Amino acid sequence: MAFLSGDQIASLAPSAMSKMSGDQIEQLAPSVMSRLSAGQVRSLRPSAVAMLSPEQVVGLATKAVSGLRPSQVAEMAPEALAEFSPAQIKALRASAVAALTKEQLAELTPAQLKMLDE
């Protein structure tokens, strides 16, 4: 999958994204992550979201972060979630915020935690 461009990834239907394995997601360049839509992110398997690296998380567009489902957020590595910008944290839906684990919350900065309250 590393050979796919941002335009190619952006053109994939959400149903195609749901078939991607964690290994395939892991191979996506961080620069490609910015091209994912909220619908594409929503379609990813929780096990695939668990494979996102901190560098990939940084690349996600804020709007795409709003597509994360609670089951996906619960699977994210605390180190990857800690890389969310305050704006990305604010974009999480309330149901996704409710799925955050103690380990994930412990990795968040005061600025990120403040965004959870807004």
DSSP file (Angstrom, degrees, kcal/mol; ACC not computed):
  #  RESIDUE AA STRUCTURE BP1 BP2  ACC     N-H-->O    O-->H-N    N-H-->O    O-->H-N    TCO  KAPPA ALPHA  PHI   PSI    X-CA   Y-CA   Z-CA
    1    1 A M    >         0   0    0      0, 0.0     3,-2.1     0, 0.0    28,-0.2   0.000 360.0 360.0 360.0 -16.8    0.0    0.0    0.0
    2    2 A A  T 3   +     0   0    0      1,-0.3    27,-0.1    26,-0.1    22,-0.0   0.734 360.0  62.8 -63.5 -19.8    3.0    2.3    0.4
    3    3 A F  T 3  S+     0   0    0      2,-0.0     2,-0.3    25,-0.0    -1,-0.3   0.552  80.7 102.3 -83.3  -6.5    3.0    2.8   -3.3
    4    4 A L    <   -     0   0    0     -3,-2.1    25,-0.2     1,-0.1     2,-0.1  -0.592  67.6-135.6 -79.8 136.4   -0.5    4.4   -3.3
    5    5 A S     >  -     0   0    0     -2,-0.3     4,-2.4     1,-0.1     5,-0.2  -0.334  25.8-103.9 -82.5 169.6   -0.6    8.2   -3.7
    6    6 A G  H  > S+     0   0    0      1,-0.2     4,-2.7     2,-0.2     5,-0.2   0.885 123.0  52.8 -59.6 -39.7   -2.7   10.5   -1.6
    7    7 A D  H  > S+     0   0    0      2,-0.2     4,-1.3     1,-0.2    -1,-0.2   0.893 109.2  49.0 -64.7 -39.6   -5.1   10.9   -4.6
    8    8 A Q  H  4 S+     0   0    0      2,-0.2     4,-0.5     1,-0.2    -2,-0.2   0.921 113.3  46.1 -66.8 -43.0   -5.4    7.1   -5.0
    9    9 A I  H >< S+     0   0    0     -4,-2.4     3,-1.4     1,-0.2    -2,-0.2   0.925 110.2  54.0 -63.8 -44.1   -6.2    6.7   -1.3
   10   10 A A  H 3< S+     0   0    0     -4,-2.7    -1,-0.2     1,-0.3    -2,-0.2   0.785 105.7  54.3 -62.1 -27.4   -8.7    9.6   -1.3
   11   11 A S  T 3< S+     0   0    0     -4,-1.3    -1,-0.3    -3,-0.2    -2,-0.2   0.566  83.2 109.4 -85.4  -8.1  -10.6    8.0   -4.2
   12   12 A L  S <  S-     0   0    0     -3,-1.4    28,-0.0    -4,-0.5    -3,-0.0  -0.472  72.9-120.3 -70.3 136.4  -11.1    4.7   -2.4
   13   13 A A    >>  -     0   0    0     -2,-0.2     4,-1.6     1,-0.1     3,-1.1  -0.420  23.3-114.1 -69.0 149.3  -14.6    3.9   -1.3
   14   14 A P  H 3> S+     0   0    0      0, 0.0     4,-1.8     0, 0.0    -1,-0.1   0.850 117.8  61.5 -53.1 -34.2  -15.2    3.5    2.5
   15   15 A S  H 34 S+     0   0    0      1,-0.2     4,-0.4     2,-0.2    -3,-0.0   0.849 102.8  50.2 -63.9 -32.0  -16.1   -0.1    1.7
   16   16 A A  H X4 S+     0   0    0     -3,-1.1     3,-1.1     1,-0.2     4,-0.3   0.876 107.0  54.5 -70.8 -37.2  -12.6   -0.7    0.3
   17   17 A M  H >< S+     0   0    0     -4,-1.6     3,-1.5     1,-0.2    28,-0.4   0.849  99.2  62.3 -64.1 -33.4  -11.1    0.9    3.4
   18   18 A S  T 3< S+     0   0    0     -4,-1.8    -1,-0.2     1,-0.3    -2,-0.2   0.695 100.5  54.5 -67.4 -16.9  -13.0   -1.6    5.6
   19   19 A K  T <  S+     0   0    0     -3,-1.1    -1,-0.3    -4,-0.4     2,-0.2   0.514  82.7 110.8 -92.6  -6.6  -11.1   -4.5    3.9
   20   20 A M    <   -     0   0    0     -3,-1.5    25,-0.4    -4,-0.3    28,-0.1  -0.487  62.1-137.3 -73.7 136.2   -7.6   -3.1    4.7
   21   21 A S     >  -     0   0    0     -2,-0.2     4,-2.4     1,-0.1     5,-0.2  -0.383  24.6-106.4 -84.3 167.0   -5.6   -5.0    7.2
   22   22 A G  H  > S+     0   0    0      1,-0.2     4,-2.6     2,-0.2     5,-0.1   0.877 121.9  55.8 -59.2 -38.7   -3.6   -3.5   10.0
   23   23 A D  H  > S+     0   0    0      2,-0.2     4,-0.9     1,-0.2    -1,-0.2   0.886 108.5  47.3 -62.7 -38.6   -0.4   -4.4    8.1
   24   24 A Q  H >4 S+     0   0    0      2,-0.2     3,-0.5     1,-0.2     4,-0.5   0.911 112.4  48.9 -69.3 -41.7   -1.7   -2.4    5.1
   25   25 A I  H >< S+     0   0    0     -4,-2.4     3,-1.5     1,-0.2    -2,-0.2   0.906 106.0  58.1 -62.6 -41.0   -2.6    0.5    7.2
   26   26 A E  H 3< S+     0   0    0     -4,-2.6    -1,-0.2     1,-0.3    -2,-0.2   0.788 102.6  55.2 -59.6 -28.5    0.8    0.4    8.9
   27   27 A Q  T << S+     0   0    0     -4,-0.9    -1,-0.3    -3,-0.5     2,-0.2   0.566  80.2 110.5 -84.6  -9.3    2.4    0.9    5.5
   28   28 A L  S <  S-     0   0    0     -3,-1.5   -26,-0.1    -4,-0.5     5,-0.1  -0.478  75.2-116.4 -69.6 133.2    0.5    4.1    4.6
   29   29 A A    >>  -     0   0    0    -25,-0.2     3,-1.4    -2,-0.2     4,-1.0  -0.410  19.0-121.2 -66.3 142.3    2.8    7.1    4.5
   30   30 A P  H >> S+     0   0    0      0, 0.0     4,-0.6     0, 0.0     3,-0.6   0.850 113.4  59.8 -53.2 -34.9    2.0    9.7    7.1
   31   31 A S  H 34 S+     0   0    0      1,-0.2     3,-0.5     2,-0.2     4,-0.1   0.790 100.6  55.2 -65.4 -26.9    1.5   12.2    4.3
   32   32 A V  H X4 S+     0   0    0     -3,-1.4     3,-2.0     1,-0.2     4,-0.3   0.779  91.6  73.2 -74.8 -27.3   -1.3   10.1    2.8
   33   33 A M  H X< S+     0   0    0     -4,-1.0     3,-1.5    -3,-0.6    28,-0.6   0.805  85.0  65.6 -60.0 -30.0   -3.2   10.1    6.0
   34   34 A S  T 3< S+     0   0    0     -4,-0.6    -1,-0.3    -3,-0.5    -2,-0.1   0.663  95.3  59.6 -67.4 -14.5   -4.3   13.7    5.5
   35   35 A R  T <  S+     0   0    0     -3,-2.0    -1,-0.3    -4,-0.1    -2,-0.2   0.530  79.9 107.8 -91.5  -7.6   -6.3   12.6    2.4
   36   36 A L    <   -     0   0    0     -3,-1.5    25,-0.3    -4,-0.3    28,-0.2  -0.486  61.8-140.4 -73.3 140.1   -8.5   10.2    4.3
   37   37 A S     >  -     0   0    0     -2,-0.2     4,-2.4     1,-0.1     5,-0.2  -0.479  26.0-106.8 -90.9 167.7  -12.1   11.3    4.8
   38   38 A A  H  > S+     0   0    0      1,-0.2     4,-2.7     2,-0.2     5,-0.2   0.887 122.0  53.4 -60.3 -38.9  -14.2   10.8    8.0
   39   39 A G  H  > S+     0   0    0      2,-0.2     4,-1.3     1,-0.2    -1,-0.2   0.884 108.5  48.4 -64.8 -39.3  -16.2    8.1    6.1
   40   40 A Q  H  > S+     0   0    0      2,-0.2     4,-0.7     1,-0.2    -2,-0.2   0.925 113.2  47.2 -66.5 -43.6  -13.0    6.3    5.2
   41   41 A V  H >< S+     0   0    0     -4,-2.4     3,-1.2     1,-0.2    -2,-0.2   0.921 109.3  54.3 -63.2 -43.3  -11.7    6.5    8.8
   42   42 A R  H 3< S+     0   0    0     -4,-2.7    -1,-0.2     1,-0.3    -2,-0.2   0.820 105.5  55.3 -58.9 -31.2  -15.1    5.3   10.1
   43   43 A S  H 3< S+     0   0    0     -4,-1.3    -1,-0.3    -3,-0.2    -2,-0.2   0.647  83.2 106.9 -80.4 -15.1  -14.9    2.3    7.9
   44   44 A L  S << S-     0   0    0     -3,-1.2   -26,-0.2    -4,-0.7   -23,-0.1  -0.336  78.1-110.2 -65.0 144.0  -11.5    1.0    9.1
   45   45 A R    >>  -     0   0    0    -25,-0.4     4,-2.1   -28,-0.4     3,-0.8  -0.459  23.3-120.6 -67.5 145.1  -11.5   -2.0   11.3
   46   46 A P  H 3> S+     0   0    0      0, 0.0     4,-1.9     0, 0.0    -1,-0.1   0.871 115.6  56.7 -54.4 -36.9  -10.6   -1.3   15.0
   47   47 A S  H 34 S+     0   0    0      1,-0.2     4,-0.3     2,-0.2   -26,-0.0   0.812 107.0  49.0 -66.8 -28.4   -7.7   -3.7   14.6
   48   48 A A  H X4 S+     0   0    0     -3,-0.8     3,-1.2     2,-0.2     4,-0.2   0.887 108.5  52.0 -75.9 -39.9   -6.4   -1.6   11.7
   49   49 A V  H >< S+     0   0    0     -4,-2.1     3,-1.8     1,-0.3    28,-0.3   0.851 100.3  64.4 -62.8 -33.7   -6.7    1.6   13.6
   50   50 A A  T 3< S+     0   0    0     -4,-1.9    27,-0.3     1,-0.3    -1,-0.3   0.737  96.6  58.5 -60.8 -22.3   -4.7    0.0   16.4
   51   51 A M  T <  S+     0   0    0     -3,-1.2    -1,-0.3    -4,-0.3    -2,-0.2   0.494  75.8 121.5 -88.1  -4.3   -1.8   -0.2   14.0
   52   52 A L    <   -     0   0    0     -3,-1.8    25,-0.3    -4,-0.2    28,-0.1  -0.380  56.6-139.6 -62.5 132.6   -1.7    3.6   13.4
   53   53 A S     >  -     0   0    0     -2,-0.1     4,-2.3     1,-0.1     5,-0.2  -0.467  24.2-107.4 -84.8 162.4    1.7    5.0   14.3
   54   54 A P  H  > S+     0   0    0      0, 0.0     4,-2.0     0, 0.0     5,-0.1   0.887 122.4  54.1 -55.2 -38.2    2.1    8.3   16.1
   55   55 A E  H  > S+     0   0    0      1,-0.2     4,-1.1     2,-0.2    -3,-0.0   0.875 108.5  48.1 -65.3 -37.7    3.4    9.8   12.8
   56   56 A Q  H  > S+     0   0    0      2,-0.2     4,-0.7     1,-0.2     3,-0.3   0.897 108.3  54.5 -68.8 -40.0    0.3    8.7   10.9
   57   57 A V  H >< S+     0   0    0     -4,-2.3     3,-1.1     1,-0.2    -2,-0.2   0.908 104.2  54.6 -60.8 -42.8   -2.0   10.1   13.6
   58   58 A V  H 3< S+     0   0    0     -4,-2.0    -1,-0.2     1,-0.3    -2,-0.2   0.856 105.5  55.3 -58.2 -35.0   -0.4   13.5   13.3
   59   59 A G  H 3< S+     0   0    0     -4,-1.1    -1,-0.3    -3,-0.3    -2,-0.2   0.645  81.3 108.6 -76.0 -15.5   -1.2   13.3    9.6
   60   60 A L  S << S-     0   0    0     -3,-1.1   -26,-0.2    -4,-0.7     2,-0.1  -0.411  74.4-119.3 -66.0 133.2   -5.0   12.7   10.0
   61   61 A A     >  -     0   0    0    -28,-0.6     4,-1.7   -25,-0.3     3,-0.3  -0.427  21.4-119.0 -67.1 147.2   -7.1   15.7    9.1
   62   62 A T  H  > S+     0   0    0      1,-0.2     4,-1.0     2,-0.2     3,-0.1   0.892 115.4  53.5 -55.8 -41.8   -9.2   17.1   11.9
   63   63 A K  H  4 S+     0   0    0      1,-0.2     3,-0.4     2,-0.2     4,-0.3   0.871 105.5  53.9 -62.8 -36.4  -12.4   16.3   10.0
   64   64 A A  H >4 S+     0   0    0     -3,-0.3     3,-1.8     1,-0.2     4,-0.2   0.858  99.9  61.4 -65.9 -34.9  -11.3   12.7    9.5
   65   65 A V  H >< S+     0   0    0     -4,-1.7     3,-1.9     1,-0.3    28,-0.3   0.830  91.8  67.0 -60.8 -31.8  -10.8   12.3   13.2
   66   66 A S  T 3< S+     0   0    0     -4,-1.0    -1,-0.3    -3,-0.4    -2,-0.2   0.688  91.9  64.0 -63.8 -15.9  -14.5   13.0   13.7
   67   67 A G  T <  S+     0   0    0     -3,-1.8    -1,-0.3    -4,-0.3    -2,-0.2   0.576  74.0 116.8 -82.7  -9.7  -15.1    9.7   11.9
   68   68 A L    <   -     0   0    0     -3,-1.9    25,-0.4    -4,-0.2    28,-0.2  -0.396  56.8-144.6 -65.1 130.6  -13.5    7.6   14.6
   69   69 A R    >>  -     0   0    0    -28,-0.2     4,-2.4    -2,-0.1     3,-0.7  -0.549  24.8-108.5 -88.7 158.3  -15.9    5.2   16.3
   70   70 A P  H 3> S+     0   0    0      0, 0.0     4,-2.4     0, 0.0     5,-0.2   0.890 119.6  53.9 -54.2 -42.0  -15.7    4.3   20.0
   71   71 A S  H 3> S+     0   0    0      1,-0.2     4,-0.6     2,-0.2    -3,-0.0   0.823 110.3  47.9 -64.7 -29.9  -14.4    0.8   19.2
   72   72 A Q  H X> S+     0   0    0     -3,-0.7     3,-0.8     2,-0.2     4,-0.7   0.922 110.7  49.5 -74.2 -45.6  -11.6    2.2   17.1
   73   73 A V  H >< S+     0   0    0     -4,-2.4     3,-1.2     1,-0.3    28,-0.2   0.903 106.1  57.2 -60.5 -41.9  -10.6    4.8   19.7
   74   74 A A  H 3< S+     0   0    0     -4,-2.4    -1,-0.3     1,-0.3    -2,-0.2   0.759 107.0  50.3 -61.4 -24.5  -10.4    2.1   22.4
   75   75 A E  H << S+     0   0    0     -3,-0.8    -1,-0.3    -4,-0.6    -2,-0.2   0.574  84.8 110.9 -90.6 -10.9   -8.0    0.2   20.2
   76   76 A M  S << S-     0   0    0     -3,-1.2   -26,-0.2    -4,-0.7   -25,-0.1  -0.375  77.2-109.3 -68.9 141.4   -5.6    3.0   19.6
   77   77 A A    >>  -     0   0    0    -25,-0.3     4,-2.5   -27,-0.3     3,-0.6  -0.477  23.3-127.3 -65.0 136.2   -2.1    2.9   21.2
   78   78 A P  H 3> S+     0   0    0      0, 0.0     4,-2.0     0, 0.0    -1,-0.1   0.862 110.3  55.3 -54.1 -36.6   -1.9    5.5   24.0
   79   79 A E  H 34 S+     0   0    0      2,-0.2     4,-0.3     1,-0.2   -26,-0.0   0.854 109.9  45.5 -66.5 -34.7    1.3    6.8   22.4
   80   80 A A  H X4 S+     0   0    0     -3,-0.6     3,-1.6     2,-0.2     4,-0.3   0.930 112.1  50.0 -73.6 -45.8   -0.4    7.3   19.1
   81   81 A L  H >< S+     0   0    0     -4,-2.5     3,-1.9     1,-0.3    -2,-0.2   0.856 101.3  64.7 -60.6 -34.6   -3.5    9.0   20.6
   82   82 A A  T 3< S+     0   0    0     -4,-2.0    -1,-0.3     1,-0.3    27,-0.2   0.686  92.7  64.3 -63.2 -17.2   -1.1   11.3   22.6
   83   83 A E  T <  S+     0   0    0     -3,-1.6    -1,-0.3    -4,-0.3    -2,-0.2   0.544  74.4 115.3 -85.0  -7.2    0.0   12.8   19.3
   84   84 A F    <   -     0   0    0     -3,-1.9   -26,-0.1    -4,-0.3    28,-0.0  -0.371  68.7-124.8 -59.5 138.4   -3.4   14.2   18.5
   85   85 A S     >  -     0   0    0      1,-0.1     4,-2.5   -27,-0.1     5,-0.2  -0.398  28.4-103.5 -73.8 162.0   -3.4   17.9   18.4
   86   86 A P  H  > S+     0   0    0      0, 0.0     4,-2.4     0, 0.0     5,-0.1   0.887 125.2  53.8 -54.4 -37.3   -5.9   19.7   20.6
   87   87 A A  H  > S+     0   0    0      2,-0.2     4,-1.4     1,-0.2    -3,-0.1   0.894 107.8  49.1 -65.2 -39.3   -8.1   20.4   17.5
   88   88 A Q  H  > S+     0   0    0      2,-0.2     4,-0.7     1,-0.2    -1,-0.2   0.912 110.7  50.7 -65.4 -41.1   -8.1   16.6   16.7
   89   89 A I  H >< S+     0   0    0     -4,-2.5     3,-1.2     1,-0.2    -2,-0.2   0.926 108.9  51.5 -60.3 -44.3   -9.0   15.8   20.3
   90   90 A K  H 3< S+     0   0    0     -4,-2.4    -1,-0.2     1,-0.3    -2,-0.2   0.800 102.7  61.3 -63.2 -28.7  -11.9   18.3   20.1
   91   91 A A  H 3< S+     0   0    0     -4,-1.4    -1,-0.3    -3,-0.2    -2,-0.2   0.661  79.3 107.2 -74.5 -16.3  -13.1   16.7   16.8
   92   92 A L  S << S-     0   0    0     -3,-1.2   -26,-0.2    -4,-0.7     2,-0.1  -0.392  76.6-117.5 -63.2 137.6  -13.7   13.4   18.6
   93   93 A R    >>  -     0   0    0    -25,-0.4     4,-2.3   -28,-0.3     3,-0.6  -0.383  25.9-108.7 -70.7 156.2  -17.4   12.6   19.0
   94   94 A A  H 3> S+     0   0    0      1,-0.3     4,-2.2     2,-0.2     5,-0.1   0.856 120.1  54.6 -56.0 -38.2  -18.7   12.3   22.6
   95   95 A S  H 3> S+     0   0    0      1,-0.2     4,-0.6     2,-0.2    -1,-0.3   0.855 108.8  48.4 -66.7 -33.5  -19.1    8.5   22.2
   96   96 A A  H X4 S+     0   0    0     -3,-0.6     3,-0.8     2,-0.2     4,-0.4   0.890 109.6  52.0 -72.2 -39.6  -15.5    8.2   21.1
   97   97 A V  H >< S+     0   0    0     -4,-2.3     3,-1.6     1,-0.2    -2,-0.2   0.899 104.9  56.7 -61.4 -40.1  -14.3   10.3   24.1
   98   98 A A  H 3< S+     0   0    0     -4,-2.2    -1,-0.2     1,-0.3    -2,-0.2   0.727 101.4  58.6 -64.1 -20.8  -16.3    8.0   26.4
   99   99 A A  T << S+     0   0    0     -3,-0.8    -1,-0.3    -4,-0.6    -2,-0.2   0.525  76.4 120.5 -87.5  -6.3  -14.3    5.1   25.0
  100  100 A L    <   -     0   0    0     -3,-1.6     2,-0.1    -4,-0.4   -26,-0.1  -0.338  58.9-134.5 -60.3 137.1  -10.9    6.5   26.0
  101  101 A T     >  -     0   0    0    -28,-0.2     4,-2.7     1,-0.1     5,-0.2  -0.433  20.3-109.4 -88.3 165.5   -9.1    4.1   28.3
  102  102 A K  H  > S+     0   0    0      1,-0.2     4,-2.1     2,-0.2     5,-0.1   0.889 121.0  53.5 -59.5 -39.5   -7.2    5.1   31.5
  103  103 A E  H  > S+     0   0    0      2,-0.2     4,-0.7     1,-0.2    -1,-0.2   0.893 110.1  46.4 -64.3 -40.1   -4.0    4.4   29.8
  104  104 A Q  H >> S+     0   0    0      1,-0.2     3,-1.1     2,-0.2     4,-0.5   0.933 111.9  50.2 -67.5 -45.8   -4.8    6.7   26.9
  105  105 A L  H >< S+     0   0    0     -4,-2.7     3,-1.1     1,-0.3    -2,-0.2   0.860 103.6  60.3 -61.0 -35.5   -6.0    9.5   29.2
  106  106 A A  H 3< S+     0   0    0     -4,-2.1    -1,-0.3     1,-0.2    -2,-0.2   0.749 102.7  53.1 -64.9 -22.8   -2.8    9.2   31.2
  107  107 A E  H << S+     0   0    0     -3,-1.1    -1,-0.2    -4,-0.7    -2,-0.2   0.585  88.1 102.1 -87.9 -11.5   -0.8   10.1   28.0
  108  108 A L    <<  -     0   0    0     -3,-1.1   -26,-0.1    -4,-0.5   -25,-0.1  -0.450  69.5-125.8 -79.4 146.7   -2.7   13.2   27.2
  109  109 A T     >  -     0   0    0    -27,-0.2     4,-2.7    -2,-0.1     5,-0.2  -0.372  29.4-103.7 -80.7 164.9   -1.3   16.7   27.9
  110  110 A P  H  > S+     0   0    0      0, 0.0     4,-2.2     0, 0.0     5,-0.1   0.880 123.6  53.4 -56.3 -37.7   -3.2   19.3   29.9
  111  111 A A  H  > S+     0   0    0      2,-0.2     4,-1.3     1,-0.2    -3,-0.0   0.894 110.6  46.2 -64.8 -39.5   -4.1   21.1   26.7
  112  112 A Q  H  > S+     0   0    0      2,-0.2     4,-1.0     1,-0.2     3,-0.3   0.926 111.6  51.1 -67.9 -43.9   -5.5   17.9   25.2
  113  113 A L  H >X S+     0   0    0     -4,-2.7     4,-0.7     1,-0.2     3,-0.6   0.877 105.3  57.0 -61.8 -37.5   -7.5   17.2   28.3
  114  114 A K  H >X S+     0   0    0     -4,-2.2     3,-0.9     1,-0.2     4,-0.5   0.880 101.6  56.4 -60.4 -38.0   -8.9   20.7   28.3
  115  115 A M  H >< S+     0   0    0     -4,-1.3     3,-0.5    -3,-0.3    -1,-0.2   0.769  97.4  63.0 -66.8 -25.3  -10.3   20.1   24.8
  116  116 A L  H << S+     0   0    0     -4,-1.0    -1,-0.2    -3,-0.6    -2,-0.2   0.788 102.4  51.0 -68.0 -26.3  -12.2   17.0   26.1
  117  117 A D  H <<        0   0    0     -3,-0.9    -1,-0.2    -4,-0.7    -2,-0.2   0.605 360.0 360.0 -86.1 -12.9  -14.2   19.3   28.3
  118  118 A E    <<        0   0    0     -4,-0.5    -1,-0.2    -3,-0.5    -2,-0.1   0.475 360.0 360.0 -87.7 360.0  -15.2   21.7   25.6
